[in-house]
Amino acid sequence: MAKFAGFSRETIKFLQGLQDHNDKAWFDAHRAEYEEHYLEPAKAFVSALAPTFEKWRPGLHAEPRVNGSIFRINRDVRFSKDKTPYKHHLDLWFWEGEGRNFGCPGLFFRLLPGELIMGVGLHKLDKDWLRKYRAAILDDVSAKELQKVLTKVEKAGYAIGGRNLARVPRGLPPDHPRADLLRHDGITATLETPLPKDLYTANFPKFCLGHFKAMLPLHTWLVELGSRK
């Protein structure tokens, strides 16, 4: 595998073309570009991040393959009204937990034709995660730790997401001093930015690692939460 030297402008051209012509005929005609400008640099990029992730969190998975850290470009259209067959973006996922599990905390990356999105956390807390999360919010010590993390991450310029519930869930005190946190059914920190100049250089992993490191305290808090009974 070649050493990562940056994504190319051909990568963005391919994504834009796929957005404009999202059908099998166009994709088949541009399969060589998919391999050269999308898949191969994605593998090299994941490999470039992996050693630092290993130092930060030995359990953090960075697997340079499709169905590892690289999402398939094909969309699952079985239960969607949108039947376009392909994603016009590159999605990467670095997770900490057993299997390739989207139900565990992780770091996420999305490259679109005109935007870069990076973040950490859990987009959707399942039943067991919700139980642990809400118990932590009701506990003064655990909640204080999370509030400290969220304040630090937010002050660094990242958006906190996951507060999707209109009100505090039934069975929990609606007037609780941390009612805003009880309205979360997911919890993430996210950066959304125009494509940086570093995208096209060998410095891009360093650029991304700087942002991931700034958001990592939320990931660490979630991993510790997940280990609780």
CORBEL-V642148 format. One line per field, one symbol per residue. psi: psi as a letter, one per 40 degrees, with the letter a starting at -180 (. if undefined). A space follows every 50 residues. Layout:
psi=???
//
This chain:
psi=hiiheiiiddddddddddddggidddddefddddddecdddddddddddd ddddddgdehhghgihebehiiehihedfidheheihfihhihhihahag heeiiihihhhideihhiaiahdhhadddddddddddehddddddddddd dddddeeihhiegehdihiheihdeiefdddeeheihihihhiihidede ieedddddddddddedddddddddddei.
//
